[in-house]
Amino acid sequence: MARRKSAERMRKVGPSGVETLPQRLIDVPAIPTGCRPHLTERDRWQWHHTDGGDPLTAVQDFLTHHGLPVTDLTRPTTPGDHRPGQVCGAALYVSAAAGAHLLGVPTPTEPAPTLPDVVAVVYHHTTRPTPHTPPPPTTTWTLGPWHDSWNPHAHAHAVQAVRDAIGRGDVYQVNLVGHASAPYHGDPLPALTRLATLPGARYGGTLTGDGWAIGCASPETLVEVTADRVLTRPIKGTRPATPAGRHDLLTSAKERAEHIMIVDLERNDLAHIAHTGTVTVDQLYAVRRWCDLWQAESTVSATLAPGIGLADLLHAVCPGGSVTGAPKRAALHHIAALEPTGRGAGMGALGWIAPGHLDLGLTIRTAATDTDRLHLWAGGGITWDSDPTAEVAEAAAKAAPLRALLAGTPPPTKPADYPCQP
């Protein structure tokens, strides 16, 4: 009863001002394509890490209250009801700060404090479809100069600090992330929506609220559940999308070692919620393309143990191993000490929950806005063999296509040119 009351106290924020503007197309990552023009918001719940408590149990209660079967993800369910007035599913967003909070690890000051750390938005089908093309912005979109939270020298110094920690045996790998922001004027949603057009943006889409918006172009699956099968697709290893870059990624001992560390971490995370002995690596080190970069991806899956609910699942996988490091808790402490500002909407989770299916992307390649600034995050995994100069250049290469689209200019057509690591 106390848990239910806690959820009720935090959940009633009502439909947001942005979502209730006329003619806004619901464009949450992983939402069923056919449902997008037929949905409207029914209710939402949100939480900031300063609220305290366990937001994952509370959000599970909130979604259950709206009829979504998330208390036991292994229980057979009927498909969602797509009739007008019936709940289709819900968007779910969980920030990196929320994941660190659940592990008891402090985080740096967030650059966009108005952005919640957990958001759930329930949508139902409407009889009045929304046009596929959103209305033009009422004001001209302008983006000011970018301000980086650390300069290349400070970033490289942090990379070396991680290498020193690895040398002491404190950690095996740490993912370091930098932040940049720029002032803007006008409606940010069209700019954020453009991110989904980047090649390889498996989780392209947006989520909005009062005074904030998130745009995602992520290629990475944090967690997907269908029936009783759970999987994750960690990405680690990056090279320019050229023939030479692909060959270098496939033959790099450094990148493969970094990747396998994270695959092992993800196997361990899934083991906490899986039937004993069912965790498998279905595909190891497959090379995929995101925009002008090659990246290495693996697929790890398992059979869920009976009775695993949404809260259990998120406790096991948040924050994502590929954007923290190994061991995860130790890596988070180094992240808190070395990164100059919080990760905001970056390195969290964003996606869709419906009866019988859950699909959350890891919010890499993600931007967010508050009332007057646009925010962007980019980074990479650091191992003993990492070269500081190359790591700084790799983070810049990941951010470049997003910066171009957000500014309203075409993204780079030539693959990013940055030093390949040994």
matplotlib code that plots the C-alpha trace (Angstrom):
import matplotlib.pyplot as plt

x = [0.0, 2.8, 4.5, 1.2, 0.8, 4.4, 3.7, 0.5, 2.2, 4.7, 2.7, 0.0, 1.7, -0.9, -0.3, 2.6, 2.3, 4.4, 2.6, -0.9, 0.0, -2.2, -0.8, 2.1, 3.0, 3.8, 7.3, 8.7, 11.6, 10.5, 6.8, 4.9, 5.0, 1.3, 0.3, 2.2, -0.5, -3.3, -2.1, -2.7, -1.4, -3.6, -1.4, 2.2, 4.4, 7.9, 10.6, 13.8, 16.7, 16.3, 12.8, 14.5, 13.0, 12.9, 11.5, 11.5, 9.0, 6.9, 6.9, 5.9, 2.9, 2.0, 2.0, 0.1, -2.5, -3.1, -3.5, -0.1, 1.1, 4.6, 4.6, 5.5, 7.1, 7.1, 3.4, 1.6, -0.3, -2.8, -1.8, -2.5, -5.9, -5.8, -9.4, -10.1, -9.9, -7.9, -4.3, -1.8, 1.4, 3.8, 7.0, 9.6, 12.7, 15.3, 18.3, 21.9, 21.6, 18.7, 20.7, 23.6, 21.2, 19.8, 23.4, 24.1, 26.7, 26.8, 26.7, 28.0, 25.7, 23.2, 23.5, 19.7, 18.0, 14.5, 14.8, 13.3, 15.2, 12.4, 9.4, 6.5, 3.8, 0.8, -0.9, -4.2, -5.6, -7.6, -10.3, -8.7, -5.4, -2.5, -1.1, 2.3, 3.9, 4.1, 3.2, 6.0, 7.6, 6.1, 9.6, 12.9, 15.2, 18.7, 21.4, 24.2, 27.9, 28.7, 30.3, 32.1, 32.2, 35.9, 38.5, 40.6, 43.4, 41.1, 39.4, 42.8, 43.9, 40.7, 41.6, 45.0, 43.5, 41.5, 44.6, 46.3, 43.3, 43.5, 47.2, 46.4, 43.9, 40.9, 38.9, 39.3, 37.4, 35.6, 33.4, 34.1, 31.5, 31.7, 28.9, 28.4, 25.6, 24.5, 21.8, 18.9, 15.9, 12.7, 10.9, 13.5, 11.3, 11.8, 15.6, 15.5, 13.2, 15.8, 18.2, 16.1, 17.0, 20.7, 21.6, 21.6, 19.4, 17.5, 16.0, 15.3, 12.6, 11.6, 10.0, 8.8, 7.5, 7.0, 10.2, 12.2, 12.6, 14.8, 15.8, 17.5, 19.5, 20.7, 21.7, 22.1, 19.6, 19.8, 17.2, 14.4, 11.9, 9.6, 7.5, 10.0, 13.2, 15.4, 18.3, 20.8, 23.0, 26.1, 28.2, 31.9, 34.5, 34.5, 36.3, 35.6, 33.2, 35.8, 37.2, 40.4, 38.4, 36.3, 39.5, 41.1, 38.1, 37.9, 41.7, 42.1, 43.1, 42.5, 38.9, 38.1, 39.3, 37.3, 34.2, 34.5, 34.8, 31.5, 29.9, 30.9, 29.5, 26.2, 26.1, 26.5, 23.7, 21.3, 22.2, 20.6, 17.2, 17.6, 16.9, 20.2, 22.3, 20.2, 22.5, 24.0, 26.0, 24.1, 26.4, 29.8, 31.6, 29.4, 30.4, 27.5, 27.4, 26.0, 26.2, 29.8, 31.3, 31.7, 30.9, 31.1, 27.9, 27.1, 23.8, 23.4, 20.2, 18.6, 15.3, 13.7, 13.2, 9.6, 8.0, 10.5, 8.8, 9.8, 11.4, 13.6, 14.6, 15.6, 17.5, 19.5, 20.5, 20.5, 22.8, 24.0, 27.3, 28.6, 28.4, 29.7, 32.5, 33.8, 33.3, 30.2, 30.0, 33.7, 33.5, 30.7, 32.7, 35.5, 32.9, 31.6, 35.1, 36.3, 33.4, 32.8, 29.0, 26.2, 25.0, 21.5, 19.5, 22.7, 23.6, 20.2, 17.2, 14.3, 11.8, 8.4, 6.4, 3.3, 1.6, 4.0, 6.9, 9.4, 12.1, 14.4, 17.4, 20.5, 20.5, 23.8, 23.7, 21.1, 20.4, 18.0, 16.7, 15.7, 14.0, 17.0, 19.9, 20.4, 22.6, 24.6, 26.8, 29.5, 32.3, 33.9, 35.3, 38.8, 41.1, 44.8, 45.6, 43.6, 45.4, 44.1, 44.4, 42.5, 39.8, 39.2, 38.9, 36.6, 34.1, 34.2, 33.5, 30.4, 29.0, 29.7, 26.7, 24.3, 25.7, 25.3, 21.7, 20.8, 22.2, 20.1, 23.0, 23.6, 25.7, 29.2, 29.2, 32.8, 33.6, 35.1, 38.9, 40.5, 43.5, 43.1, 44.2, 46.7]
y = [0.0, 2.4, 1.7, 2.5, 5.8, 6.8, 6.1, 8.1, 11.1, 11.4, 10.3, 12.9, 15.5, 15.4, 15.6, 17.9, 21.2, 20.1, 16.8, 18.5, 21.0, 20.2, 18.2, 16.7, 13.2, 10.7, 9.6, 7.6, 5.2, 1.6, 2.5, 0.4, 2.3, 1.8, 3.2, 6.5, 8.6, 7.2, 7.8, 10.5, 10.8, 9.5, 10.0, 10.4, 9.9, 11.3, 11.3, 13.3, 11.6, 14.2, 12.7, 9.7, 6.2, 3.5, 4.9, 1.6, 0.0, 3.1, 3.2, -0.5, 0.3, 3.2, 1.2, -1.7, 0.9, 1.6, -2.1, -2.8, -6.3, -5.5, -7.2, -10.5, -10.2, -14.0, -14.4, -15.0, -11.9, -11.1, -8.5, -4.9, -3.5, -1.0, 0.1, 3.8, 4.7, 1.7, 1.8, 0.9, 1.0, 3.4, 5.3, 4.8, 6.9, 6.2, 8.5, 7.4, 9.3, 7.2, 4.0, 5.3, 6.4, 2.8, 1.6, 4.2, 6.0, 9.9, 11.7, 15.1, 18.1, 17.7, 20.3, 20.3, 20.0, 20.4, 17.1, 14.3, 11.1, 8.7, 9.3, 7.0, 8.2, 6.0, 6.4, 5.3, 5.1, 8.0, 8.4, 11.5, 10.5, 13.0, 14.0, 12.5, 15.9, 18.1, 21.8, 24.2, 25.9, 29.3, 30.8, 30.4, 27.8, 29.1, 27.4, 29.3, 28.3, 25.1, 25.1, 21.9, 20.8, 19.9, 20.9, 18.2, 18.5, 17.9, 15.0, 13.4, 13.9, 12.0, 9.2, 8.9, 8.9, 5.9, 4.2, 4.8, 3.3, 0.2, 0.0, 0.0, -2.8, -0.6, -1.3, -3.0, -0.5, 2.9, 4.7, 8.4, 10.8, 14.5, 17.1, 20.1, 22.6, 25.5, 28.3, 28.0, 30.0, 28.6, 25.2, 22.5, 19.5, 19.6, 19.7, 16.8, 14.8, 15.1, 12.9, 9.8, 10.2, 9.3, 5.9, 3.1, 5.0, 1.9, 3.9, 7.1, 9.3, 11.9, 12.3, 15.7, 17.3, 20.7, 22.6, 19.7, 17.4, 14.4, 13.4, 10.0, 8.5, 5.5, 2.2, 0.2, -2.0, -1.8, -4.5, -6.1, -8.7, -10.8, -13.5, -14.8, -14.1, -11.1, -9.8, -6.9, -5.8, -4.0, -1.9, -1.3, -0.5, 2.3, 3.1, 5.4, 3.8, 3.1, -0.2, 0.4, 1.3, -1.9, -4.0, -2.2, -2.7, -6.4, -7.0, -4.6, -6.6, -3.6, -3.1, -6.8, -7.0, -3.9, -5.4, -8.8, -7.2, -5.6, -8.7, -10.6, -7.8, -8.0, -11.8, -11.2, -8.6, -10.9, -13.8, -12.0, -12.3, -15.4, -19.1, -20.7, -21.8, -20.0, -16.9, -17.2, -15.0, -15.4, -13.2, -11.9, -8.8, -8.2, -5.0, -2.6, 1.0, 4.0, 7.1, 7.5, 5.1, 1.3, -0.2, -3.7, -5.2, -8.4, -10.0, -11.6, -13.3, -15.4, -16.9, -14.9, -16.5, -16.9, -13.8, -11.2, -7.9, -4.6, -3.3, -6.4, -6.1, -2.5, -3.0, -5.7, -3.7, 0.0, 1.8, 0.0, -1.8, -0.5, 3.1, 2.5, -0.1, -3.1, -3.7, -1.5, 0.0, 0.8, 2.3, 4.5, 5.9, 6.9, 8.4, 10.5, 11.7, 12.4, 13.7, 17.5, 17.4, 14.9, 12.7, 14.1, 12.3, 10.6, 7.0, 6.1, 4.2, 5.2, 3.1, 1.4, -1.0, -2.9, -6.1, -8.9, -6.7, -4.3, -2.5, 0.1, 1.7, 2.9, 6.7, 7.1, 9.6, 11.5, 15.2, 17.1, 20.6, 22.5, 25.9, 27.7, 25.3, 22.2, 19.5, 16.6, 13.8, 11.7, 9.5, 6.0, 3.1, 3.4, 0.4, 0.1, 0.2, 3.5, 6.4, 9.7, 11.6, 9.0, 8.8, 12.5, 12.4, 9.4, 11.2, 14.2, 11.9, 10.4, 13.9, 15.5, 14.1, 15.1, 18.6, 19.1, 18.0, 19.9, 23.1, 22.4, 21.5, 18.2, 15.7, 14.9, 12.7, 11.7, 9.2, 10.8, 10.9, 10.3, 8.4, 4.7, 3.1, 0.3]
z = [0.0, 0.9, -2.5, -4.3, -2.5, -3.3, -7.0, -6.9, -5.3, -8.1, -11.2, -11.7, -13.9, -16.7, -20.4, -21.2, -23.0, -25.9, -26.4, -26.3, -29.0, -32.1, -35.0, -33.1, -34.4, -31.7, -32.7, -29.8, -30.7, -31.4, -31.6, -34.1, -37.4, -38.1, -34.7, -34.9, -36.6, -34.5, -30.9, -28.3, -24.8, -21.9, -18.9, -17.8, -14.8, -14.2, -11.5, -10.8, -8.9, -6.2, -5.4, -3.9, -3.6, -6.2, -9.4, -11.3, -8.9, -9.0, -12.8, -12.9, -10.7, -12.9, -16.1, -14.4, -13.3, -17.0, -17.9, -19.3, -18.2, -16.8, -13.3, -14.9, -18.4, -18.9, -18.6, -22.0, -23.0, -25.8, -28.4, -27.7, -28.4, -31.3, -31.2, -30.6, -26.9, -25.9, -24.6, -27.2, -25.1, -23.4, -24.0, -21.3, -20.6, -17.9, -17.6, -16.8, -13.5, -12.5, -13.1, -11.1, -8.3, -8.1, -7.5, -4.9, -7.0, -7.1, -10.4, -11.6, -11.7, -14.6, -17.3, -18.0, -14.5, -15.9, -17.7, -15.6, -14.9, -15.5, -17.7, -18.7, -21.1, -21.8, -25.2, -26.5, -30.0, -31.3, -33.9, -35.4, -37.0, -36.8, -40.2, -41.0, -41.5, -38.4, -38.8, -39.7, -36.7, -35.9, -35.4, -37.3, -35.8, -35.0, -33.1, -31.4, -30.9, -29.1, -25.7, -24.7, -21.1, -21.5, -24.0, -25.9, -23.3, -20.4, -22.2, -23.0, -19.4, -18.2, -20.7, -19.1, -15.6, -16.6, -18.0, -14.7, -12.8, -15.0, -14.3, -10.6, -11.0, -10.1, -13.3, -16.6, -18.7, -18.2, -20.7, -20.7, -22.0, -22.8, -23.0, -25.3, -25.3, -27.5, -27.2, -29.5, -30.6, -32.1, -32.0, -31.3, -32.2, -36.0, -35.5, -33.0, -35.3, -38.1, -36.1, -36.9, -40.5, -39.9, -41.4, -38.8, -36.3, -35.1, -32.2, -34.1, -32.6, -30.0, -26.6, -25.3, -22.1, -20.5, -21.0, -22.5, -25.5, -26.4, -29.9, -30.5, -33.3, -31.4, -33.2, -29.9, -28.2, -24.4, -23.8, -25.8, -24.5, -26.7, -24.9, -22.4, -24.4, -23.4, -25.5, -25.6, -28.4, -27.0, -29.4, -28.7, -31.3, -33.9, -37.1, -40.1, -42.6, -45.3, -46.5, -44.6, -41.5, -41.6, -42.0, -39.1, -36.9, -37.7, -37.0, -34.0, -31.0, -28.8, -30.1, -29.9, -26.3, -25.3, -27.0, -25.3, -21.9, -22.4, -23.8, -20.6, -18.5, -20.4, -20.0, -16.2, -16.2, -18.0, -15.7, -12.8, -14.4, -16.5, -16.2, -15.1, -18.1, -20.8, -21.4, -24.8, -27.2, -30.4, -32.5, -31.6, -33.1, -36.2, -38.0, -38.6, -40.1, -38.3, -40.4, -41.4, -38.9, -38.6, -35.2, -33.7, -32.3, -30.5, -29.5, -26.1, -25.1, -22.4, -21.2, -18.5, -15.1, -14.0, -12.4, -13.7, -14.0, -15.5, -12.3, -12.0, -15.7, -15.4, -12.2, -13.9, -17.1, -16.0, -16.6, -19.7, -19.5, -22.8, -21.5, -18.0, -18.0, -16.0, -13.2, -13.5, -10.0, -9.9, -13.4, -12.3, -9.4, -11.9, -14.2, -11.4, -10.5, -14.0, -16.1, -15.7, -16.0, -15.9, -18.8, -18.9, -21.6, -22.9, -22.0, -20.7, -22.1, -24.4, -26.2, -26.2, -24.0, -25.2, -24.3, -25.2, -26.3, -24.8, -26.8, -25.3, -27.1, -25.3, -25.7, -27.4, -30.4, -28.4, -27.9, -25.6, -25.1, -22.0, -22.3, -23.9, -24.6, -26.7, -25.2, -26.8, -25.4, -27.0, -25.7, -25.9, -23.9, -22.5, -22.0, -21.2, -24.9, -25.5, -27.1, -25.6, -28.9, -30.8, -28.1, -28.2, -32.0, -31.9, -29.6, -32.0, -35.0, -33.2, -32.5, -35.9, -37.8, -35.0, -34.7, -38.5, -38.6, -35.5, -37.1, -40.2, -42.5, -44.2, -42.2, -43.4, -46.5, -46.2, -43.4, -40.3, -40.4, -37.1, -35.9, -35.7, -32.5, -32.4]

ax = plt.figure().add_subplot(projection="3d")
ax.plot(x, y, z, "-o")
ax.set_aspect("equal")
plt.show()
